[in-house]
Every structure is written in C-alpha cells, then in structure tokens.
Amino acid sequence: MKMKTSITLSREALAGIDRLAGRKYSRSAIIERAVRRYLEEQKRAQIYEHDLRILNEAADRLNAEMEDVLKDQALDF
C-alpha cells in the first residue's frame, strides 16, 4: 500500500530527479527506487560489518593456533 508523504528537496535534486524521470517515470517512482536501493545498501553494509566482525574474531584465534603449529614444525627440523 502506498502512502503519501511530503519532503523538501533542493532545486538541484529535483532537477536531477526530473531528468531521470523524463516522461516515462514520476518523481515518486524515481525517489522510491532510490530509497529502496539505499535501504538495500544499508542492509548489506550491516551484514558485511557483522560478518567481518565474526571473521576478525575467528582470525585472531586461528592465527594464534597457526603460530603454535608452525613453532612445533620448526622444532622438528
């Protein structure tokens, strides 16, 4: 369901929206498309940050384990 809202934009932003819209799309369609893309990007960024945090936590532990393994192997020579 669509809901009506009011926003204030600069003349330059409106001019850019109008150029993109042309005769094929409405301002609302262009703005909704842009907002949806922005929201998707933000969601992806949050997932990326979460995954990166997990990887970094695991990396510290795994690097420490690898150092132990390499030390043991170095002593065998």
C-alpha positions as CSV (number, residue, x, y, z in Angstrom):
1,M,0.0,0.0,0.0
2,K,1.4,3.4,-1.0
3,M,1.3,6.3,1.5
4,K,1.5,9.9,0.7
5,T,4.3,12.0,2.3
6,S,5.8,15.4,1.9
7,I,9.6,16.0,1.6
8,T,11.6,19.1,0.9
9,L,14.4,18.9,-1.7
10,S,16.8,21.3,-3.2
11,R,16.1,22.7,-6.7
12,E,19.2,20.8,-7.9
13,A,17.9,17.5,-6.5
14,L,14.5,18.0,-8.1
15,A,16.1,18.9,-11.4
16,G,18.2,15.7,-11.3
17,I,15.1,13.6,-10.4
18,D,13.2,15.2,-13.3
19,R,16.0,14.4,-15.7
20,L,16.0,10.8,-14.6
21,A,12.2,10.6,-14.7
22,G,11.8,12.1,-18.1
23,R,8.3,11.4,-19.5
24,K,8.5,7.7,-18.6
25,Y,8.5,7.9,-14.7
26,S,7.1,10.1,-12.0
27,R,9.2,11.8,-9.4
28,S,7.7,9.5,-6.8
29,A,8.9,6.4,-8.7
30,I,12.4,7.8,-9.0
31,I,12.6,8.7,-5.3
32,E,11.1,5.4,-4.2
33,R,13.6,3.5,-6.4
34,A,16.5,5.5,-4.9
35,V,15.3,5.0,-1.3
36,R,14.8,1.3,-1.9
37,R,18.4,0.9,-3.3
38,Y,19.8,3.0,-0.3
39,L,17.9,0.7,2.2
40,E,19.3,-2.4,0.5
41,E,22.8,-1.0,0.6
42,Q,22.5,-0.2,4.3
43,K,21.2,-3.7,5.0
44,R,24.1,-5.2,3.0
45,A,26.6,-3.0,4.9
46,Q,25.2,-4.1,8.2
47,I,25.5,-7.8,7.2
48,Y,29.1,-7.1,5.9
49,E,30.1,-5.5,9.2
50,H,28.6,-8.3,11.2
51,D,30.4,-11.0,9.1
52,L,33.6,-9.0,9.2
53,R,33.4,-8.9,13.0
54,I,32.9,-12.6,13.1
55,L,35.8,-13.3,10.7
56,N,38.1,-11.0,12.7
57,E,37.3,-12.7,15.9
58,A,38.0,-16.1,14.4
59,A,41.1,-14.9,12.6
60,D,42.8,-13.9,15.9
61,R,42.1,-17.4,17.3
62,L,43.1,-19.2,14.1
63,N,46.3,-17.1,13.7
64,A,47.3,-18.0,17.3
65,E,46.7,-21.7,16.6
66,M,48.7,-21.5,13.3
67,E,51.6,-19.9,15.2
68,D,51.7,-22.8,17.6
69,V,51.6,-25.3,14.7
70,L,54.4,-23.5,12.9
71,K,56.6,-23.4,16.1
72,D,56.1,-27.1,16.6
73,Q,57.1,-27.8,12.9
74,A,60.1,-25.5,13.2
75,L,61.4,-27.5,16.2
76,D,61.1,-30.8,14.2
77,F,63.9,-29.7,11.8
